[in-house]
Amino acid sequence: MRKVIRFSFILIVLQFMYIYADPPMKRTITLQQKNTFKNEVFRYLRYFRISTEDIELSFSIIENDNILFSATVQSRRNNFEEVLVKTYACIGRVMIAVPNSKLNEGQLLILPSIINVQCHVPVGRDNTYFSTSANSKEVIQFTNGVITAEGFLVALKETMDGSFVPYSDKSVSSIMNADVDFENLIAVRMALEGKNNPRLSSVLTLASKAKYIPGLESKIEVMMLEKIKSKHWDLMTETFGYSPTNKQIKRIGKQVFYHIQMQPADIINTHMNDSLRYVWKGRRYPEPLNIYYRDYNAKYGIKRPSIND
């Protein structure tokens, strides 16, 4: 019971922070933050024997106040996929090291919202390049082994752009225009509430075994996506303020799938950090989330999330 009260208290504190905080300001990244993060990435790249001579690293703030971290790397003709996944893994290692309790502007390390890696391959007169992007949470999950290298590459290819991609298929990756921190906040709250939902018990049992059975993980992911789309449409439209696209639902569904396999205590801590990141942007914690789950849990007799379960 004490842990349940603690979770509710966190939501109240987030609302309090918004009401009494200074007026929202455009987020800035200090030079010290940039250099510290870049130096750590370079350290891991050298550790994995990736040449850093021609690598370019940069930060920018893009649409929806997302922090974008970009890396431009070079590869040989036949090892571009290896260089690509290693670069993401090195960036993931740095993000994992960011202290969970220090996500404010005064910290030395920062946590990007989106990671972009562009790889140049020595093929053709002007060389060949391709660009891929990923939610920072996906990068961390891949680095931690939650997502396989094969699965991660499949996800990256969905965002691929460049001379590798046929002209007719070229377009800006939808994640670049997404409110990534907002989507992550919703996904982890859905996973937190669903953790104690008896209706998901059978799916969770399968999910815990998915990584050991070839082909099962993708099937369970499809089940989760369909359930979210059919059962939580009202929640998402009320929280977003508009009807989400299939790509948004897929991104949120994947994060629900990965987070719901975590222990309740870890989900609560993740949601707290995601909420703080969102509120520090000068925004209010989405009240439709509280209203929806308060009514939903009461209707079906589902108890509040507890890390003791």
C-alpha positions, 0 to 999 in steps of 0.5 A: 500500500505504501508503494501505491501511495508513493506512485500517486504522490509522484503524479501530484508532485509532477502537477505541482512542478508544472503549476509553480515552475518558471514559464516554459522556455526553449530547451538549451544544451550547454557546451559542457553537456555536448562535449561530455556526451560526445567524449563518452561516445568516442571512448566506446567507439575506440573500445570497439575498434571503430575508427573515430577519425572521420566521425562527426557527432552533433546535437540539435533540438528539433520539432516537439522539443526533441533532443536529436543526437546525430552521428556520421560514420564511415564503413567499408563496402561490406561491413556497413551493417556492423558499423551501424549497429556498433555505433548505436550500441556505443551511443546506447552504452553512454545513455545507460550510464546517465544517472536516472536521478539526474535528468535536469539541465544541470547534469553533465550528461544528457539523454537524447530523445532520438538517435540518428546515424548516417553511414557513408559507404565507399561505393560508386563515384560519390560514395553511398550513404544511408541515414537511420533513426531510432527512439532512444529507448529502442537504442537502450533496449537493443544495447541491453539485449532486450531487442535482438540485433536482427530485430533492431536492424529491421526497425532501422530499415523502416526509417532508412533514407539515402542513396541506398533507398529507391527515390520513390521510397524516400521520405522523412522518418515519421519519428522525426516529427513525433513527440517522442517523450510524450509517446514514451510517457503514455506507453510506460503508463499503459504498461504499468497499469496493464501489469496488474491486469489479470486479462493480460496474464496469459500474454505476459506468460508468453512474453516472458518466454518469447525471446527463447522461442524463434518467431514467437516474439513477433507474434506476441508483438502483433497481439499486443498492437492489435489489443492496444488499437482495439481496447485503448483507442479512446485513451489515445485519442483523448490523451493526444487530442487527435486520432493517432496514426498507425505508425504512432500506435506501432511505436507506442505498442512496441514500448508497451510490449517491452516495458510490460515485461519489466518488474513493477518497481522498474516500470514505476521508476521508468515512468517517473523519469519519463514524466519528469523529462516531459514536465521539465519541458514546461508541459503538464502531465496528461490528465486524461491518463489519470482519468482513463485509468481511474475509471477503467480500474474501477469498472473492472475491479483492477487494483492500483499498480504496486511494486510489491506484486 
